[in-house]
Amino acid sequence: MEHKYIFVSIISDVCSLAVFNCVASFTEKVLLNISWKRSVSEAASKGKMMQIELDLVRTLLLHLEAECYGHVITQIILPEWTDDQITYHIWYLGEAGYISVRIHTLPDCTNPLKQRMVYSIDGLNLIGHEFAEDTRCQLRWANIKSIASDLDVDGLRYIRSIASAYIDAHLSRELHVVPDLYQ
């Protein structure tokens, strides 16, 4: 049985249509159109949810800030992270509003029971730029992570709040500004 899948691939700001022919024989009826989000929620219900790696979040945002100016990115390779980790974090950053990304799921041509995700990243959104700027300095990032560890928090929204408070406190000390407690 032969299946044809059509998707739009965006490379270097040029849209092109590509057709993938996947040949698969089935002894059982197989549902191929399982959405990636459903797969993620099923994995979470089975305790197999991928963890958010804050260092990878920071690395991706700094990488995209440097590389994504004026063109679309469709692949990121970071030797210390797996493709699955990178792809999941790109999805996560898109859902959180840090980056502008389009995500498509396609059946894996080698195993039709699996889905693979392809993405095209247009760039960082305002919140992504702010996070990259707030965590750019390695020493500041280490201090922010240390504070988060002391407070036993690891969610991205908490890290963003800690980064903002850390910078505000540092600026207040440097500028000798007394905070207005009655705001």
C-alpha positions as CSV (number, residue, x, y, z in Angstrom):
1,M,0.0,0.0,0.0
2,E,1.5,3.4,-1.0
3,H,0.9,6.7,0.8
4,K,1.7,10.2,-0.5
5,Y,2.3,13.0,1.9
6,I,2.6,16.6,0.8
7,F,3.9,19.3,3.0
8,V,5.3,22.8,2.6
9,S,8.9,23.0,3.3
10,I,10.3,26.5,4.0
11,I,14.0,26.8,3.3
12,S,15.8,30.2,2.9
13,D,12.5,32.0,2.7
14,V,11.5,30.0,-0.4
15,C,8.4,27.9,-0.3
16,S,8.7,24.6,-2.2
17,L,6.3,21.7,-2.4
18,A,7.8,18.3,-1.6
19,V,6.2,15.0,-2.0
20,F,7.2,12.0,0.1
21,N,6.3,8.6,-1.0
22,C,6.2,6.2,1.9
23,V,5.6,2.5,1.2
24,A,4.2,0.5,4.0
25,S,2.4,-2.8,4.3
26,F,0.0,-3.2,7.1
27,T,-1.4,-6.4,8.7
28,E,-3.5,-4.3,11.0
29,K,-5.3,-1.0,10.5
30,V,-3.0,1.8,11.5
31,L,-4.0,5.4,12.3
32,L,-1.2,7.6,11.0
33,N,-2.7,11.0,11.7
34,I,-2.0,11.1,15.4
35,S,-1.2,14.7,16.2
36,W,2.1,15.4,17.9
37,K,0.4,17.2,20.7
38,R,-1.7,14.2,21.4
39,S,1.5,12.1,21.4
40,V,3.0,14.5,23.9
41,S,0.0,14.3,26.2
42,E,-0.1,10.5,26.0
43,A,3.6,10.4,26.8
44,A,2.9,12.7,29.8
45,S,0.1,10.4,31.0
46,K,2.5,7.4,30.9
47,G,5.2,9.3,32.8
48,K,7.5,9.7,29.8
49,M,7.2,13.5,29.4
50,M,10.4,15.2,28.4
51,Q,11.8,17.6,31.0
52,I,12.3,21.3,30.2
53,E,16.1,21.9,30.3
54,L,16.6,25.5,31.2
55,D,20.2,25.5,29.8
56,L,18.8,24.3,26.5
57,V,16.1,27.0,26.5
58,R,18.8,29.7,27.0
59,T,21.1,28.1,24.4
60,L,18.3,27.9,21.8
61,L,17.2,31.5,22.4
62,L,20.8,32.9,22.2
63,H,21.4,30.7,19.1
64,L,18.2,31.9,17.4
65,E,18.9,35.5,18.3
66,A,22.3,35.3,16.5
67,E,21.3,33.1,13.6
68,C,17.7,33.9,12.7
69,Y,18.0,37.5,11.5
70,G,16.4,37.8,8.1
71,H,15.9,34.1,7.3
72,V,14.0,31.1,8.5
73,I,15.7,28.3,10.4
74,T,14.5,24.7,9.7
75,Q,17.2,22.8,11.6
76,I,19.3,23.3,14.7
77,I,22.2,21.0,15.6
78,L,23.7,21.3,19.1
79,P,26.1,18.5,19.9
80,E,25.3,18.3,23.6
81,W,21.5,17.8,23.0
82,T,19.5,15.2,21.0
83,D,17.3,16.1,18.1
84,D,14.3,15.1,20.1
85,Q,15.3,17.4,23.0
86,I,15.8,20.3,20.6
87,T,12.6,19.7,18.7
88,Y,10.6,19.4,21.9
89,H,12.1,22.6,23.3
90,I,11.4,24.5,20.1
91,W,7.7,23.4,20.3
92,Y,7.7,24.5,24.0
93,L,9.2,27.9,23.2
94,G,6.6,28.4,20.5
95,E,3.8,27.5,22.8
96,A,5.2,29.8,25.5
97,G,5.4,32.7,23.0
98,Y,9.1,33.1,23.1
99,I,9.6,32.3,19.4
100,S,7.6,32.4,16.2
101,V,7.5,28.9,14.8
102,R,5.5,26.8,12.4
103,I,5.3,23.1,13.3
104,H,4.2,20.3,11.0
105,T,4.0,16.6,11.8
106,L,4.7,14.0,9.2
107,P,4.8,10.2,9.3
108,D,8.3,8.8,9.5
109,C,9.0,7.1,6.2
110,T,11.0,4.3,7.9
111,N,8.3,3.6,10.5
112,P,4.8,4.6,9.6
113,L,3.7,4.1,13.3
114,K,5.9,7.1,14.3
115,Q,5.4,10.7,13.7
116,R,8.2,13.2,13.1
117,M,8.0,16.9,13.6
118,V,9.4,19.5,11.3
119,Y,9.6,23.1,12.1
120,S,10.4,26.5,10.6
121,I,11.4,29.3,13.0
122,D,10.9,32.9,11.9
123,G,12.6,34.4,15.0
124,L,12.3,35.4,18.6
125,N,9.3,37.3,19.9
126,L,9.7,40.1,22.4
127,I,9.6,37.9,25.4
128,G,12.3,35.6,23.8
129,H,14.5,38.6,23.1
130,E,14.1,39.8,26.7
131,F,14.9,36.4,28.2
132,A,18.0,36.1,25.9
133,E,19.2,39.6,27.0
134,D,18.5,38.9,30.7
135,T,20.5,35.6,30.7
136,R,23.2,36.4,28.2
137,C,26.0,36.9,30.8
138,Q,27.2,33.4,31.9
139,L,27.8,34.6,35.5
140,R,24.4,36.2,35.7
141,W,22.8,33.0,34.4
142,A,24.7,30.9,37.0
143,N,23.4,33.2,39.7
144,I,19.9,33.1,38.5
145,K,20.0,29.3,38.4
146,S,21.5,29.2,41.9
147,I,18.7,31.4,43.2
148,A,16.1,29.2,41.5
149,S,17.7,26.1,43.1
150,D,17.7,27.7,46.5
151,L,14.0,28.5,46.1
152,D,13.3,25.0,44.6
153,V,11.7,26.3,41.5
154,D,12.5,25.4,37.9
155,G,9.6,26.6,35.7
156,L,10.5,29.0,32.9
157,R,8.1,31.7,34.2
158,Y,9.8,31.6,37.6
159,I,13.2,31.8,36.0
160,R,12.1,34.8,34.0
161,S,10.8,36.4,37.2
162,I,14.0,35.7,39.0
163,A,16.1,37.1,36.1
164,S,14.1,40.2,36.1
165,A,14.2,40.7,39.9
166,Y,18.0,39.9,39.9
167,I,18.6,42.6,37.3
168,D,16.4,45.1,39.0
169,A,18.2,44.6,42.3
170,H,21.6,44.9,40.6
171,L,20.5,48.1,38.9
172,S,19.1,49.5,42.1
173,R,22.4,48.8,43.9
174,E,24.5,50.3,41.1
175,L,22.4,53.4,40.7
176,H,21.7,53.8,44.4
177,V,18.0,53.8,43.9
178,V,15.7,53.3,46.8
179,P,12.7,51.3,45.7
180,D,9.3,52.9,46.2
181,L,7.5,50.6,48.5
182,Y,4.2,52.4,48.1
183,Q,3.7,51.8,44.4
